[in-house]
Structure formats: structure tokens, C-alpha cells
Amino acid sequence: MRISEVLAIKGHTIYEIEPGASLREAASQLLEKNIGALICSDRTGGIVGILSEREIARAFARQGGDLITLSVSDAMSRDVVACGSDDKVEEILDIMTETRCRHIPVVKDGVVLGLVSIGDLVKASKREA
């Protein structure tokens, strides 16, 4: 199964946030949309990071109550692993396991097509089995 097939089932909705936004704003968006991660993009739409619940938890562990003063750029992961829509689910699962990332943007010709989570890919693998 290919990543494009996962996106066909899951959808192509992308939730983004600017790096200058507050962590409170990001956490509110995660809660409101019932999602686990946001793509952090610059004004041109380029990916500059990813912010997941994990990054917020780590920021809280480091900063405690001072977390409220942090911006998305203070907590986001800048080492973003991306994949293509033609990539195989099994290959991306291996990459996610190796890099310990749980969300990967799907990109084609510099345009973000969607975001897949490890859960999305595990579900897809079970459907294929």
C-alpha cells in the first residue's frame, strides 16, 4: 500500500501554525481539532518544524510553569522527516521507528499534501493484511 492510498482514506486536511504563535494557542488548536500534531510553517508555506503533543510535554518538563511564555518555535522539532505520496507504507513505518517520529508530512514538489501518523499507517497495514 502507498501513502497516497492512506491519504485517500484519511483525507488531506492539514493543520498549520506559525512558529511565533504561543504554545497555548497550539495546544488549544490540538484540542479543538482533536489532532496530535501541527505543521509549523513560515510565511511562504515552507515547513520549518512540527509540533506534537510530545514536544509540548517535553517543553513542560524543561520549563514547568514558565511554559506559558514559550512560542511554538521554542518547542517544535526542527528535524522534520517527510515522505512522498508514492512511498510504501511499510518503508515509512520503518523510518518512523528508526527516527522515533510519530507524524510525517507528505510532500510533493514542495507542496504539503497531508500529514500521516504512525497510527494511520498501522491501520493501513492491518487493512492490507
C-alpha angles and dihedrals in degrees: 000000000000130000089246089064091052090052090048088059099036099038134237100264111142124194115201138180134190117247091238093060118106122259087237090059090048093049090049091052092049090052096043094048094038091230135134103221146024128209111235110217137178126231091276092054095254118144111249098165149330128247119202134169086263093061091049091051091050091049089052091051090052100039106025112190091356087073089095090069095055127100127218090258089059092060109024122108110246094191097084118179113204133188138199129245091245094055118112119251092230092055093050091047088055091050091048090051093048095046095037092230122142101194130047128184116228109225134184123180091344094307121116109233097180146309126262127197129207087251091056091052095046089052090049091050091052091050090052095048 
